[in-house]
Amino acid sequence: MKHPVILPGDHALTMGLIRRCHARQMHAGTTHTLAILRQQYWVLKGRTQVKKVVRHCFACRRAVARPIQPRMAALPSSRVVEAAAFAHTGMDFAGPLLIRVGKRATSKCYVCLFTCMASRAVHLELVPQMTTARVMQALRRFIARRGRPEIIQSDNFRSFKAAASELKQLWRHVDVDRVQRELVGHRIHWKFITERAPWMGGYWERLVRSIKESLRKILGRALLDEEELRTTLCEVEASLNARPLTFVGEEDHGRHPLSPFQLLTGRAYVDFPAVEAYDPEWQPVERGAPQWSHRWRYRQQLLARWWRSWRREYLSELMQRQKWRSSPAGPEVNDLVLILEDNIPRAQCPIGVITELHLGSDGIARSARIRTSTNVITRPVAKLVQLEPATVSDGRETPPSGGEDVADRNGVCIQSSEPECH
């Protein structure tokens, strides 16, 4: 048009025309919508207003908007405070592994992983069957050998039912409530991470990967019996505990790197040597009471030295941040959100309303309770896409209305009687 109609950019009628034009062009981008709009109208600050409409379009947000990204939280106190080994423990399972039973038969078994949150030490237990009794026996062996932990943190076991792998049947024979009651009897607090948030247990997931890689390289296609596999797991455990926690540079020649094995044993890891079955010249070293007392004081000095190195070398590396330095706006109660699910197309993901926010120690919400059309679920904030803020539903912002073309909550364009935008 040679003389298009000039419209103010911030007027409600102008915004309605932009919404209708955007919807009729199949929710096109900013440049396309603006070009079609300018065939009849000249909107002041047109590109800015079109960008605003496209950015707040319900259908477009549902299709391409990014999920909420809360600021990265500081490490929990259990990761940065000196404590006895395995006082704060993470627990997970890996498997299944095949073992040989007899000459030809095979059976499945699983590996139960316990890891210390502070020192990153590892304890592995072989679990022949995933039953409540077998899991409790693995826990009892761990407590008997490593001491009673104060907190055990684990994945949300009920979420295994929705997993795509064989682990979906992992806990079908395990009464989680019974295991939790027995742990309470031992004054152990069992904590679960949020459903569908495996990164919250990243400190044990990374060790599960290390275990799988070690077993894959060691075993190959070999088929061991239960006793051989148990011995192999003990050696993998020792190797993981001997791994350096910090970077080993050229200037560290002659110095033992910091490792969990030093905390557990008070000495550096040395592989089992190849020796004769019987050595007639070997004699046990006799130690008196003064020697044992001196040995105990020496062990305490080694322990204090390990924790000093842990604070100076390892803990300082954990504090480094490469991203999440800003504080973006977080979700609010009554926000309308899209719930992203794994292995489900985005167009089929459910929509819900936030009913409760779970705040961390820093006051930032990282999980939320959401009401959908069928049930109430808990999901991490990083799996939510904000479609409509609570301020619109509460009336604190003026929603599009009064002859405007808007996209409703089902993505359907509501037509108006205003002039058409071709």
C-alpha positions as CSV (number, residue, x, y, z in Angstrom):
1,M,0.0,0.0,0.0
2,K,1.4,3.4,-0.9
3,H,0.0,5.2,2.1
4,P,-0.4,2.6,4.9
5,V,-2.3,3.4,8.1
6,I,0.0,4.6,10.8
7,L,-0.7,3.0,14.2
8,P,0.9,3.6,17.6
9,G,3.0,0.7,18.7
10,D,1.8,0.3,22.3
11,H,-2.0,0.5,21.6
12,A,-4.2,-2.5,22.3
13,L,-5.7,-2.5,18.8
14,T,-2.2,-2.5,17.3
15,M,-1.2,-5.5,19.4
16,G,-4.4,-7.3,18.4
17,L,-3.6,-6.8,14.7
18,I,-0.1,-8.1,15.1
19,R,-1.4,-11.2,16.9
20,R,-3.9,-11.9,14.2
21,C,-1.3,-11.4,11.5
22,H,1.1,-13.6,13.3
23,A,-1.4,-16.4,13.7
24,R,-2.7,-16.2,10.1
25,Q,0.8,-16.6,8.8
26,M,1.1,-19.9,10.6
27,H,3.0,-18.3,13.5
28,A,5.8,-17.0,11.3
29,G,8.8,-15.3,12.6
30,T,9.4,-11.6,13.3
31,T,10.6,-10.6,9.8
32,H,7.8,-12.5,8.0
33,T,5.1,-11.2,10.2
34,L,6.3,-7.6,10.0
35,A,6.6,-7.7,6.2
36,I,2.9,-8.9,5.9
37,L,1.7,-6.4,8.4
38,R,3.4,-3.5,6.6
39,Q,1.3,-4.2,3.5
40,Q,-1.6,-2.3,5.1
41,Y,-0.2,-0.8,8.4
42,W,2.8,1.1,9.5
43,V,3.3,0.4,13.2
44,L,5.6,2.7,15.1
45,K,8.5,0.7,16.5
46,G,7.0,-2.2,14.5
47,R,9.8,-4.7,14.8
48,T,10.0,-4.2,18.6
49,Q,6.3,-4.8,19.0
50,V,6.3,-7.8,16.6
51,K,9.1,-9.4,18.6
52,K,7.2,-8.9,21.8
53,V,4.1,-10.6,20.3
54,V,6.1,-13.5,18.9
55,R,8.0,-13.9,22.2
56,H,4.7,-14.2,24.2
57,C,2.8,-16.3,21.7
58,F,1.4,-19.3,23.4
59,A,1.7,-21.7,20.5
60,C,5.2,-20.5,19.7
61,R,6.4,-20.8,23.3
62,R,5.0,-24.3,23.5
63,A,6.9,-25.3,20.4
64,V,10.3,-23.6,20.8
65,A,10.7,-21.9,24.2
66,R,13.5,-23.0,26.3
67,P,13.0,-24.6,29.7
68,I,13.6,-22.6,32.9
69,Q,17.2,-22.4,33.9
70,P,17.6,-21.7,37.6
71,R,21.0,-20.4,38.8
72,M,23.4,-23.2,39.8
73,A,23.3,-23.8,43.5
74,A,26.2,-24.0,45.8
75,L,27.4,-27.4,46.8
76,P,25.5,-28.9,49.7
77,S,27.3,-29.0,53.1
78,S,27.7,-32.7,52.8
79,R,30.0,-32.2,49.9
80,V,32.3,-29.5,51.4
81,V,32.4,-30.4,55.2
82,E,35.0,-32.7,56.7
83,A,33.4,-35.8,58.0
84,A,34.1,-39.5,58.5
85,A,34.2,-41.5,55.3
86,F,30.7,-42.5,54.1
87,A,29.0,-40.3,56.8
88,H,27.0,-38.9,53.9
89,T,26.5,-41.5,51.2
90,G,25.1,-41.7,47.7
91,M,23.6,-45.0,46.6
92,D,22.8,-46.4,43.1
93,F,22.6,-49.6,41.2
94,A,24.2,-50.7,37.9
95,G,23.6,-53.8,35.8
96,P,22.5,-56.3,35.1
97,L,25.6,-58.4,34.7
98,L,25.6,-62.1,33.6
99,I,27.4,-64.7,35.8
100,R,28.0,-68.3,35.1
101,V,26.0,-70.8,37.2
102,G,27.3,-74.4,36.8
103,K,28.7,-75.3,33.4
104,R,26.2,-73.8,31.0
105,A,23.5,-71.9,32.9
106,T,23.7,-68.1,33.4
107,S,22.1,-65.7,35.9
108,K,21.7,-62.0,36.3
109,C,23.1,-59.9,39.1
110,Y,23.5,-56.2,40.0
111,V,26.1,-54.0,41.4
112,C,25.2,-51.8,44.4
113,L,27.3,-48.6,44.5
114,F,27.9,-46.6,47.7
115,T,30.0,-43.4,47.4
116,C,31.1,-40.9,50.0
117,M,29.8,-37.4,49.1
118,A,32.9,-35.6,50.5
119,S,35.9,-37.8,49.8
120,R,34.4,-39.5,46.7
121,A,35.4,-43.0,48.1
122,V,33.6,-46.0,46.6
123,H,32.2,-49.2,48.1
124,L,30.7,-51.9,45.8
125,E,28.5,-54.8,46.7
126,L,27.3,-57.6,44.4
127,V,23.5,-58.2,44.7
128,P,22.4,-61.5,43.2
129,Q,18.7,-60.7,43.2
130,M,16.7,-57.5,43.4
131,T,14.6,-58.4,46.4
132,T,14.0,-56.5,49.6
133,A,16.0,-59.1,51.6
134,R,19.0,-58.9,49.2
135,V,19.1,-55.1,49.2
136,M,18.9,-55.0,53.0
137,Q,21.8,-57.5,53.2
138,A,23.9,-55.4,50.9
139,L,23.1,-52.4,53.2
140,R,24.0,-54.3,56.3
141,R,27.3,-55.5,54.8
142,F,28.1,-51.9,53.8
143,I,27.3,-50.6,57.3
144,A,29.3,-53.3,59.0
145,R,32.4,-52.6,57.0
146,R,32.2,-48.8,56.5
147,G,30.3,-47.7,59.5
148,R,26.8,-46.3,59.9
149,P,26.1,-43.3,57.6
150,E,24.0,-40.4,58.7
151,I,22.4,-39.8,55.4
152,I,21.9,-42.1,52.3
153,Q,20.8,-40.3,49.2
154,S,19.6,-42.1,46.1
155,D,17.6,-41.9,42.9
156,N,13.8,-41.9,43.2
157,F,13.3,-45.6,42.8
158,R,9.7,-45.3,41.8
159,S,10.8,-43.5,38.7
160,F,12.6,-46.6,37.4
161,K,9.2,-47.9,36.3
162,A,9.2,-45.3,33.5
163,A,12.8,-46.0,32.4
164,A,13.4,-47.2,28.9
165,S,16.0,-49.8,29.9
166,E,15.9,-53.0,31.8
167,L,16.3,-51.0,35.1
168,K,12.5,-50.3,34.8
169,Q,12.0,-53.6,36.6
170,L,14.8,-53.1,39.0
171,W,12.7,-52.5,42.1
172,R,9.5,-54.4,41.3
173,H,10.3,-57.0,44.1
174,V,11.7,-54.4,46.5
175,D,9.4,-52.9,49.2
176,V,11.0,-49.4,49.4
177,D,8.9,-48.4,52.4
178,R,10.1,-51.4,54.3
179,V,13.8,-50.7,53.5
180,Q,13.2,-47.1,54.6
181,R,11.6,-48.1,57.9
182,E,14.6,-50.4,58.7
183,L,17.0,-47.6,58.0
184,V,15.1,-45.2,60.3
185,G,15.5,-47.9,63.0
186,H,19.3,-47.5,62.5
187,R,18.9,-43.7,62.7
188,I,19.8,-43.3,59.0
189,H,17.9,-40.7,57.0
190,W,17.2,-41.8,53.5
191,K,16.7,-38.9,51.0
192,F,15.4,-39.1,47.4
193,I,16.3,-36.8,44.6
194,T,13.6,-35.2,42.5
195,E,11.9,-37.4,39.9
196,R,13.3,-37.1,36.4
197,A,16.3,-35.2,37.6
198,P,19.3,-37.6,37.2
199,W,21.8,-34.7,37.3
200,M,21.0,-34.2,41.0
201,G,22.7,-37.5,41.5
202,G,25.5,-36.8,39.1
203,Y,28.2,-37.5,41.7
204,W,27.2,-41.2,41.7
205,E,26.2,-41.4,38.1
206,R,29.7,-40.6,37.0
207,L,31.1,-43.4,39.1
208,V,28.5,-45.8,37.6
209,R,30.0,-45.0,34.3
210,S,33.5,-45.6,35.5
211,I,32.5,-49.0,36.9
212,K,30.8,-50.0,33.6
213,E,33.9,-48.9,31.6
214,S,36.2,-50.8,33.8
215,L,34.2,-54.0,33.7
216,R,33.7,-53.8,30.0
217,K,37.5,-53.5,29.5
218,I,38.4,-56.2,32.0
219,L,35.7,-58.8,31.2
220,G,35.1,-58.3,27.5
221,R,33.1,-61.4,26.6
222,A,34.3,-63.5,29.5
223,L,31.7,-65.1,31.7
224,L,32.7,-65.3,35.4
225,D,31.1,-67.1,38.3
226,E,29.7,-65.2,41.3
227,E,32.9,-65.5,43.4
228,E,35.2,-64.4,40.5
229,L,33.0,-61.4,39.8
230,R,32.9,-60.5,43.4
231,T,36.7,-60.5,43.5
232,T,36.9,-58.4,40.3
233,L,34.5,-55.9,41.8
234,C,36.7,-55.5,44.9
235,E,39.7,-54.8,42.6
236,V,37.6,-52.3,40.6
237,E,36.7,-50.7,43.9
238,A,40.3,-50.4,44.9
239,S,41.2,-48.9,41.6
240,L,38.5,-46.3,41.7
241,N,39.5,-45.4,45.3
242,A,43.1,-44.9,44.1
243,R,42.1,-42.5,41.3
244,P,43.5,-39.0,41.8
245,L,40.9,-36.4,42.8
246,T,43.0,-33.5,41.4
247,F,45.0,-32.7,38.3
248,V,48.4,-34.4,38.3
249,G,51.0,-32.1,36.7
250,E,54.7,-32.5,35.8
251,E,55.7,-30.7,39.0
252,D,54.1,-33.3,41.1
253,H,56.8,-35.9,40.4
254,G,57.6,-38.0,43.6
255,R,54.4,-36.8,45.4
256,H,51.4,-39.1,45.9
257,P,48.3,-37.5,44.4
258,L,45.2,-36.9,46.6
259,S,43.0,-40.0,46.4
260,P,40.1,-41.6,48.5
261,F,42.3,-44.6,49.2
262,Q,44.6,-42.5,51.3
263,L,41.7,-41.5,53.6
264,L,40.4,-45.0,53.9
265,T,43.8,-46.7,54.6
266,G,46.3,-44.0,55.5
267,R,48.7,-45.0,52.7
268,A,49.0,-44.9,48.9
269,Y,47.5,-47.7,46.8
270,V,49.9,-50.4,45.8
271,D,48.7,-53.2,43.5
272,F,48.8,-56.8,44.8
273,P,52.3,-58.2,43.8
274,A,52.8,-61.5,42.2
275,V,54.5,-63.7,44.9
276,E,55.0,-67.3,45.7
277,A,52.2,-69.2,47.5
278,Y,54.5,-69.7,50.6
279,D,57.6,-67.8,51.6
280,P,59.5,-69.6,54.4
281,E,61.6,-66.4,55.1
282,W,58.6,-64.2,55.9
283,Q,58.2,-63.4,59.6
284,P,55.5,-61.1,61.2
285,V,56.7,-57.9,62.6
286,E,56.3,-57.7,66.4
287,R,55.0,-54.4,67.8
288,G,54.8,-53.4,71.4
289,A,52.4,-51.0,73.1
290,P,54.6,-47.9,72.6
291,Q,55.0,-48.7,68.9
292,W,51.2,-49.0,68.4
293,S,50.6,-45.7,70.2
294,H,53.2,-44.0,67.9
295,R,51.6,-45.7,64.9
296,W,48.2,-44.3,66.0
297,R,49.5,-40.7,66.3
298,Y,51.2,-41.1,62.9
299,R,47.9,-42.2,61.4
300,Q,46.1,-39.1,62.8
301,Q,48.8,-36.9,61.3
302,L,48.3,-38.5,57.9
303,L,44.5,-38.0,58.2
304,A,44.9,-34.3,59.1
305,R,47.3,-33.9,56.2
306,W,44.9,-35.5,53.8
307,W,42.1,-33.2,54.8
308,R,44.3,-30.1,54.4
309,S,45.2,-31.2,50.9
310,W,41.5,-32.0,50.2
311,R,40.6,-28.4,51.2
312,R,43.4,-26.7,49.3
313,E,43.4,-28.8,46.1
314,Y,40.1,-30.5,45.6
315,L,37.6,-28.3,47.2
316,S,38.9,-25.2,45.5
317,E,38.3,-26.8,42.1
318,L,34.7,-27.6,43.0
319,M,33.9,-24.0,43.6
320,Q,34.7,-22.9,40.0
321,R,31.7,-21.8,37.9
322,Q,31.7,-21.6,34.1
323,K,28.0,-20.7,33.7
324,W,24.8,-19.9,35.6
325,R,26.4,-16.8,37.1
326,S,23.3,-14.7,36.5
327,S,20.0,-15.0,38.4
328,P,17.1,-15.3,35.8
329,A,13.5,-14.9,36.9
330,G,12.2,-18.1,38.4
331,P,8.8,-19.7,38.3
332,E,5.9,-18.7,40.5
333,V,2.9,-20.5,41.9
334,N,0.0,-20.6,39.4
335,D,2.3,-20.4,36.4
336,L,1.1,-22.3,33.4
337,V,4.0,-24.6,32.3
338,L,4.8,-27.2,29.7
339,I,6.3,-30.4,31.3
340,L,9.0,-31.8,29.2
341,E,9.3,-35.6,29.2
342,D,12.0,-37.8,27.9
343,N,11.3,-39.7,24.6
344,I,8.0,-37.9,24.1
345,P,7.5,-35.3,21.3
346,R,7.2,-31.8,22.6
347,A,3.7,-31.4,21.1
348,Q,2.5,-34.3,23.2
349,C,4.0,-33.2,26.5
350,P,1.4,-32.4,29.2
351,I,0.6,-28.9,30.5
352,G,0.0,-28.1,34.1
353,V,-0.2,-25.4,36.7
354,I,2.4,-25.0,39.5
355,T,0.8,-25.5,42.9
356,E,3.9,-25.5,45.1
357,L,7.6,-24.6,44.8
358,H,10.4,-26.4,46.6
359,L,13.1,-23.9,47.5
360,G,16.7,-24.7,48.1
361,S,18.9,-23.4,50.9
362,D,19.6,-20.3,48.8
363,G,15.9,-19.5,48.3
364,I,15.8,-20.5,44.6
365,A,13.2,-23.0,43.5
366,R,14.7,-26.1,41.7
367,S,11.7,-28.4,41.8
368,A,7.9,-27.9,41.8
369,R,4.7,-29.7,42.4
370,I,2.4,-29.4,39.3
371,R,-1.2,-30.2,38.9
372,T,-2.1,-31.6,35.5
373,S,-5.4,-32.7,34.0
374,T,-4.9,-36.2,35.4
375,N,-2.7,-36.1,38.6
376,V,-0.3,-34.1,40.7
377,I,3.4,-34.7,40.0
378,T,6.8,-33.3,41.1
379,R,9.3,-32.3,38.5
380,P,12.6,-30.3,38.4
381,V,12.3,-26.7,37.3
382,A,14.8,-27.4,34.5
383,K,12.1,-29.6,32.9
384,L,9.5,-26.9,32.8
385,V,8.7,-24.3,30.1
386,Q,6.8,-21.3,31.2
387,L,3.8,-20.7,28.9
388,E,1.9,-18.1,30.9
389,P,3.0,-16.4,34.0
390,A,0.8,-16.3,37.1
391,T,0.6,-12.5,36.9
392,V,-1.7,-12.8,33.9
393,S,-4.1,-15.2,35.6
394,D,-4.0,-13.1,38.8
395,G,-5.0,-10.0,37.0
396,R,-1.8,-8.1,37.7
397,E,-1.1,-7.8,34.0
398,T,-3.8,-7.0,31.4
399,P,-4.2,-10.1,29.2
400,P,-5.1,-9.7,25.5
401,S,-8.8,-9.0,25.2
402,G,-11.4,-6.7,23.6
403,G,-11.4,-7.5,19.9
404,E,-7.8,-8.7,19.8
405,D,-6.7,-11.9,18.1
406,V,-4.9,-14.1,20.7
407,A,-3.9,-17.7,20.8
408,D,-5.8,-19.5,23.5
409,R,-4.3,-22.3,25.8
410,N,-4.9,-24.9,23.1
411,G,-3.0,-22.9,20.5
412,V,-6.2,-22.0,18.6
413,C,-6.4,-18.5,17.2
414,I,-9.5,-16.5,18.3
415,Q,-10.8,-14.5,15.4
416,S,-12.0,-10.9,15.7
417,S,-14.0,-8.5,13.5
418,E,-11.1,-6.2,12.7
419,P,-9.9,-5.7,9.1
420,E,-8.1,-8.7,7.7
421,C,-4.3,-8.9,7.5
422,H,-3.5,-10.6,4.2
